[in-house]
Amino acid sequence: MKWVKAFAMSNARRPGRGATWRFHGPSRHGSAAADTGPIPDVTGLRAPGPACSHRRAMTAPAPAFPHRHLLGIEGLSRPDIEALLARADDAVALSRQVEKKRTTLRGRTQINLFFEPSTRTQSSFELAGKRLGADVMNMSVASSSVKKGETLIDTAATLNAMHPDIIVVRHHAAGAVHLLARKVDCAVVNAGDGAHEHPTQALLDALTIRRNKGRIEGLRIAICGDVLHSRVARSNIILLQALGARVRVIAPSTLLPTGIDRFGVEVFTDMRKGLAGCDIVMMLRLQRERMNGSFVPSVKEYFRYFGLDAEKLALAAPDALVMHPGPMNRGVEISSDIADGAQSLIREQVEMGVAVRMAVLEALAMHLPNG
């Protein structure tokens, strides 16, 4: 069957293609700890949105977050997620003030350990740590002993000997962050591990949606594009469903993971049908650096069928909003007029990223010695 014809087959799947997504934890309403369990399978300016009923007064005490690490969304309960979002709402207000500093992490050491290139996430974690008063060190893996053959376990032991308080880790292998968390004495935050999870991205997306729509419960949210290689998609599916959203995934059959239907989402291989009536359209980057083989015939053909333009967006709800985790490939996943248009939340997502990471660091600091 030709690739283009496969696009037109809504809910069709090509068996045996791609990685399998597995769900190791409890149901999405469960409350298992996020820092336990087996290592996962390695396979512009906008007008303010409607008032959000979840926002709290700055003087109200933040809800408790019971976990020592943040290794993924899987395993978090709905109250856990809402506790972090409540803290993040406070951090948004703080970040918009002239004086943006808190002393929550004063005297604490935060190490940002990124084994993959990152601009947005690493700078966001750095700024979040500094706004909370931490001493922040960015470790350059390109010039580290990792390039000389040091193993991840050796790296963990070396860093642990320096007595950091929080380590923020991004790694190309799924499960690597869980392994590192078992080898250190400090708190660990997953900043993205392979195609497994990216919990802070899902949290900032949820915060962005909630502040603009006033709720997440009952919203129809479409996640479109390279679902197969996307840790953002996996974390968002788990989180948004935990908060009551109706999630759809839209992609060519070659970019859908085996077992995606077991996540309780609606699956479409026809973007026009999948976008019908959606409240949020979340585009994903086409991750060509993770592709071994030909998953799409050409970028031009991909954009024709799965790139978001004005014609396709018109099929969604009239007040639909557009998101993208970045970095964007304009003219591949999304057209420039949509990315920069009135319905785009993409720049606001960047602002919410700092607030969410402040909330996560602050919440984990409560479990540190003398926290």
C-alpha positions as CSV (number, residue, x, y, z in Angstrom):
1,M,0.0,0.0,0.0
2,K,1.3,3.4,-0.9
3,W,2.3,5.7,2.0
4,V,-0.2,8.4,0.9
5,K,-3.1,6.0,0.8
6,A,-2.1,4.7,4.3
7,F,-2.7,8.3,5.6
8,A,-6.3,8.2,4.4
9,M,-7.1,5.1,6.4
10,S,-8.5,6.4,9.7
11,N,-7.6,4.3,12.7
12,A,-5.6,1.9,10.5
13,R,-2.4,0.3,11.8
14,R,0.5,-1.3,10.1
15,P,1.4,-4.3,12.3
16,G,4.9,-4.7,13.7
17,R,6.1,-1.2,13.0
18,G,7.9,0.8,15.7
19,A,8.4,0.5,19.4
20,T,5.9,-0.7,21.9
21,W,4.6,1.6,24.6
22,R,4.1,-0.2,27.9
23,F,2.3,1.1,30.9
24,H,4.0,-0.2,34.1
25,G,2.2,1.7,36.8
26,P,-1.3,1.7,38.2
27,S,-4.3,3.2,36.5
28,R,-4.2,6.8,35.7
29,H,-6.1,7.5,38.9
30,G,-3.7,5.5,41.1
31,S,-1.2,6.9,43.5
32,A,1.9,4.8,43.3
33,A,5.1,6.6,44.1
34,A,6.8,8.1,41.1
35,D,10.3,7.0,42.4
36,T,9.7,3.3,42.7
37,G,9.2,0.3,40.4
38,P,11.2,-1.3,37.6
39,I,13.3,0.6,35.2
40,P,11.0,1.5,32.2
41,D,11.2,-0.5,29.0
42,V,13.9,0.7,26.7
43,T,12.3,0.4,23.5
44,G,3.8,36.8,20.8
45,L,1.5,38.5,23.3
46,R,-1.9,37.0,24.2
47,A,-4.8,38.4,26.0
48,P,-5.2,36.7,29.4
49,G,-7.4,33.6,29.4
50,P,-10.5,33.0,31.4
51,A,-10.1,33.0,35.2
52,C,-8.9,29.7,36.5
53,S,-10.8,28.3,39.4
54,H,-7.6,26.4,40.5
55,R,-5.5,29.5,41.1
56,R,-4.7,30.1,44.8
57,A,-3.9,33.2,46.7
58,M,-0.2,33.8,47.1
59,T,-0.6,33.5,50.9
60,A,-2.3,30.0,50.8
61,P,-0.1,27.1,51.8
62,A,1.1,24.9,48.8
63,P,-0.2,21.4,48.8
64,A,2.3,18.7,49.7
65,F,4.0,16.6,47.1
66,P,4.9,13.3,48.6
67,H,7.7,12.1,46.3
68,R,11.5,12.4,46.6
69,H,12.1,12.4,42.8
70,L,10.2,13.4,39.7
71,L,11.1,10.6,37.3
72,G,7.8,10.6,35.2
73,I,4.1,11.3,35.2
74,E,3.3,7.6,35.3
75,G,2.8,6.8,39.0
76,L,1.6,10.3,40.0
77,S,-1.9,10.6,41.3
78,R,-4.2,13.4,40.3
79,P,-3.7,15.2,43.7
80,D,0.1,15.0,43.1
81,I,-0.3,16.6,39.7
82,E,-2.6,19.3,41.0
83,A,-0.2,20.1,43.9
84,L,2.6,20.8,41.4
85,L,0.3,22.9,39.2
86,A,-0.9,24.9,42.2
87,R,2.8,25.7,43.1
88,A,3.4,26.6,39.5
89,D,0.5,29.1,39.5
90,D,2.3,30.9,42.4
91,A,5.6,30.8,40.5
92,V,4.0,32.5,37.5
93,A,2.9,35.4,39.6
94,L,6.4,35.6,41.2
95,S,8.1,35.5,37.8
96,R,6.0,38.5,36.6
97,Q,7.2,40.7,39.5
98,V,10.2,42.9,39.5
99,E,11.7,41.0,42.4
100,K,11.7,37.4,41.2
101,K,13.9,35.7,43.8
102,R,13.0,33.3,46.6
103,T,15.3,31.7,49.1
104,T,13.8,28.2,49.1
105,L,17.0,26.6,47.7
106,R,19.5,29.0,49.2
107,G,22.6,27.0,50.1
108,R,21.5,24.1,47.9
109,T,23.4,22.8,44.9
110,Q,21.6,21.9,41.6
111,I,23.5,20.1,38.8
112,N,22.0,20.1,35.3
113,L,23.3,17.0,33.7
114,F,22.3,16.9,30.0
115,F,23.5,14.1,27.8
116,E,21.5,15.5,24.8
117,P,21.6,19.0,23.4
118,S,19.0,21.3,24.8
119,T,18.5,25.1,24.9
120,R,15.0,25.6,26.1
121,T,14.8,22.9,28.8
122,Q,18.3,23.4,30.2
123,S,18.0,27.2,30.4
124,S,14.6,26.9,31.9
125,F,15.8,24.7,34.7
126,E,18.8,26.9,35.3
127,L,16.7,30.0,35.6
128,A,14.2,28.2,37.8
129,G,17.0,27.1,40.2
130,K,18.5,30.6,40.3
131,R,15.2,32.2,41.0
132,L,14.8,29.9,44.0
133,G,18.3,30.8,45.3
134,A,20.2,27.6,44.3
135,D,23.8,27.3,43.2
136,V,23.4,26.0,39.7
137,M,26.0,24.1,37.8
138,N,25.5,23.1,34.1
139,M,27.6,20.0,33.4
140,S,28.8,19.8,29.8
141,V,28.8,16.2,28.8
142,A,30.6,16.9,25.5
143,S,33.7,17.8,27.5
144,S,33.2,15.4,30.4
145,S,34.6,12.0,31.2
146,V,31.5,10.4,29.6
147,K,33.2,11.0,26.3
148,K,36.2,9.2,27.6
149,G,34.2,6.0,28.3
150,E,32.9,6.6,31.8
151,T,29.7,4.7,32.5
152,L,26.5,6.3,33.8
153,I,26.9,4.5,37.1
154,D,30.5,5.9,37.4
155,T,29.2,9.4,36.6
156,A,26.5,9.0,39.3
157,A,29.0,7.9,41.9
158,T,31.3,10.9,41.0
159,L,28.5,13.4,41.2
160,N,27.2,11.9,44.4
161,A,30.6,12.4,46.0
162,M,30.1,16.1,45.4
163,H,27.0,16.1,47.7
164,P,24.6,17.9,45.3
165,D,21.0,18.4,46.5
166,I,19.2,18.1,43.2
167,I,20.3,16.6,39.8
168,V,18.3,17.4,36.7
169,V,19.0,14.8,34.0
170,R,18.4,14.4,30.3
171,H,19.6,11.2,28.7
172,H,19.1,9.6,25.3
173,A,18.3,6.2,26.8
174,A,14.9,5.4,28.3
175,G,15.3,4.3,31.9
176,A,18.7,6.0,32.4
177,V,17.3,8.6,34.8
178,H,15.7,5.8,37.0
179,L,19.0,4.0,37.1
180,L,20.8,7.2,38.2
181,A,18.2,8.0,40.8
182,R,19.0,4.6,42.5
183,K,22.7,5.5,42.7
184,V,22.6,9.0,44.3
185,D,21.5,10.3,47.6
186,C,19.9,13.5,46.3
187,A,16.7,14.4,44.5
188,V,16.5,13.6,40.8
189,V,14.4,15.3,38.1
190,N,13.8,13.7,34.7
191,A,14.3,16.3,32.0
192,G,13.6,13.7,29.3
193,D,14.9,10.2,28.9
194,G,14.9,8.8,25.3
195,A,11.4,8.2,24.0
196,H,10.1,7.4,27.5
197,E,9.0,10.5,29.4
198,H,9.3,14.3,29.8
199,P,7.3,15.0,32.9
200,T,8.0,18.8,33.3
201,Q,6.9,19.4,29.6
202,A,3.6,17.6,30.3
203,L,3.1,19.7,33.5
204,L,3.8,23.0,31.7
205,D,1.5,22.0,28.9
206,A,-1.3,21.3,31.4
207,L,-0.6,24.6,33.2
208,T,-0.8,26.5,29.9
209,I,-4.1,24.8,29.0
210,R,-5.7,25.3,32.4
211,R,-4.8,29.0,32.6
212,N,-6.3,29.6,29.1
213,K,-9.3,27.3,29.2
214,G,-10.0,27.4,32.9
215,R,-10.1,23.6,33.1
216,I,-8.8,20.4,31.6
217,E,-11.6,18.0,32.5
218,G,-13.7,17.2,29.5
219,L,-11.5,19.0,26.9
220,R,-10.8,17.3,23.6
221,I,-7.1,17.4,23.1
222,A,-5.4,16.2,19.9
223,I,-1.7,15.2,20.0
224,C,-0.4,15.2,16.4
225,G,2.7,14.1,14.6
226,D,5.7,11.9,15.5
227,V,4.0,10.0,18.4
228,L,6.3,7.0,18.0
229,H,9.5,8.8,19.1
230,S,7.9,11.4,21.4
231,R,8.4,11.3,25.2
232,V,6.3,14.5,25.3
233,A,3.4,12.6,23.8
234,R,3.6,9.8,26.3
235,S,3.8,12.0,29.4
236,N,1.0,14.2,28.1
237,I,-1.3,11.3,27.4
238,I,-0.9,10.0,31.0
239,L,-1.2,13.4,32.6
240,L,-4.1,14.8,30.5
241,Q,-6.2,11.6,31.0
242,A,-5.5,11.7,34.7
243,L,-7.0,15.2,34.8
244,G,-10.1,14.1,32.8
245,A,-9.3,15.2,29.2
246,R,-10.4,13.2,26.2
247,V,-7.1,12.6,24.3
248,R,-6.7,11.8,20.6
249,V,-3.5,10.9,18.8
250,I,-3.1,11.7,15.1
251,A,-0.2,10.4,13.0
252,P,0.7,8.3,10.0
253,S,0.6,4.6,10.8
254,T,4.5,4.6,10.5
255,L,4.7,7.0,13.4
256,L,2.4,5.3,15.9
257,P,3.8,3.0,18.5
258,T,2.5,-0.5,18.9
259,G,0.1,-0.6,21.8
260,I,-0.9,3.0,21.7
261,D,-4.6,2.0,21.8
262,R,-4.0,0.5,25.3
263,F,-3.5,4.0,26.6
264,G,-7.2,4.7,26.2
265,V,-6.8,7.3,23.5
266,E,-8.6,7.7,20.2
267,V,-6.3,6.9,17.3
268,F,-6.5,8.6,13.9
269,T,-4.4,8.4,10.8
270,D,-6.4,11.0,9.0
271,M,-5.6,14.5,10.5
272,R,-8.8,16.1,9.2
273,K,-11.0,13.6,10.9
274,G,-8.9,13.6,14.0
275,L,-9.0,17.4,14.5
276,A,-12.8,17.6,14.2
277,G,-14.2,19.5,17.2
278,C,-10.9,19.5,19.2
279,D,-10.3,22.2,21.9
280,I,-6.5,21.9,21.9
281,V,-4.2,21.0,19.0
282,M,-0.8,19.9,20.3
283,M,1.8,19.5,17.5
284,L,4.9,17.3,17.9
285,R,8.3,17.8,16.3
286,L,9.3,15.3,13.6
287,Q,12.3,13.7,15.4
288,R,14.5,12.7,12.4
289,E,17.5,12.3,14.7
290,R,15.8,9.3,16.4
291,M,14.7,7.7,13.1
292,N,16.5,4.6,11.8
293,G,15.0,4.1,8.4
294,S,12.4,5.9,6.3
295,F,9.2,6.8,8.3
296,V,8.0,9.5,5.9
297,P,8.5,9.8,2.1
298,S,9.4,13.5,2.2
299,V,9.0,16.5,4.4
300,K,6.8,18.1,1.7
301,E,4.5,15.1,1.7
302,Y,4.4,15.0,5.5
303,F,3.3,18.6,5.8
304,R,0.6,18.1,3.2
305,Y,-1.1,15.5,5.2
306,F,0.0,16.1,8.8
307,G,1.3,19.7,9.0
308,L,-1.0,22.1,10.8
309,D,-2.2,24.9,8.5
310,A,-5.2,27.2,8.5
311,E,-7.3,24.8,6.5
312,K,-6.8,21.9,8.9
313,L,-7.1,24.1,12.0
314,A,-10.5,25.3,10.8
315,L,-11.8,21.8,11.4
316,A,-11.1,22.0,15.1
317,A,-13.4,23.9,17.6
318,P,-13.7,27.7,16.7
319,D,-11.9,28.6,19.9
320,A,-9.2,25.9,19.6
321,L,-5.7,26.7,20.8
322,V,-2.4,25.5,19.3
323,M,0.6,24.2,21.2
324,H,4.1,22.9,20.3
325,P,6.8,21.8,22.8
326,G,9.5,23.2,20.5
327,P,11.8,23.5,18.8
328,M,9.5,23.9,15.8
329,N,10.2,22.9,12.3
330,R,8.2,25.5,10.4
331,G,6.7,24.2,7.2
332,V,7.1,20.7,8.5
333,E,4.8,20.3,11.5
334,I,3.2,23.7,11.5
335,S,2.9,26.7,9.2
336,S,4.3,30.1,10.3
337,D,1.0,31.8,10.2
338,I,-0.5,29.3,12.7
339,A,2.6,29.3,14.9
340,D,2.6,33.1,15.2
341,G,-1.2,33.5,15.1
342,A,-3.8,34.5,17.6
343,Q,-4.6,30.9,18.5
344,S,-1.0,30.0,19.4
345,L,0.1,29.4,23.0
346,I,3.7,28.4,22.0
347,R,5.4,31.4,23.6
348,E,3.3,31.2,26.7
349,Q,4.4,27.6,27.0
350,V,8.0,28.8,27.4
351,E,7.0,31.1,30.3
352,M,5.0,28.3,32.0
353,G,8.1,26.1,31.7
354,V,10.1,28.2,34.1
355,A,7.2,28.3,36.6
356,V,6.6,24.6,36.5
357,R,10.3,23.8,37.0
358,M,10.4,26.2,39.9
359,A,7.4,24.4,41.4
360,V,9.1,21.0,40.9
361,L,12.4,22.1,42.5
362,E,10.6,23.7,45.4
363,A,8.4,20.7,46.0
364,L,11.4,18.3,46.0
365,A,13.3,20.6,48.3
366,M,10.8,19.9,51.0
367,H,12.2,16.3,51.2
368,L,15.8,17.3,51.4
369,P,17.6,17.2,54.8
370,N,16.6,20.3,56.8
371,G,14.1,21.1,54.0
